[in-house]
Amino acid sequence: RGVVSGPTRTLAWRVLDAQWFGVAQRRRRVFVVAGAGAVCPEQVLFEFDGVRRDSPPSREARKGVTCVARTLTSNGGGTSQP
């Protein structure tokens, strides 16, 4: 997390987990906000008080594909002979 101020612009950045923003990813992302003049990007970025929760997986693990592949190979399917 940090802020850089220049003569005409201010830039703020912060690393947040993407799952807190309603996406089905648990990845750390760099969020950057820039502003000029009276805009204060650090107020926008650092006032994040959202709900931090352990969101459930978006889908269940699939077992059917493994079962089908095992059946095909045991019956000789999926193998090619020249």
VENZINOR-V108064 format. One record per helix or strand of 2 or more residues. SS is the DSSP state (a for helix, b for strand). FROM is the first residue (numbers start at 1). TO is the last residue. Records with the same first field share a line. If there is no record, write none. Layout:
SS = FROM-TO + FROM-TO
//
This chain:
b = 2-5 + 9-17 + 28-36
a = 18-21 + 41-46 + 64-74
//
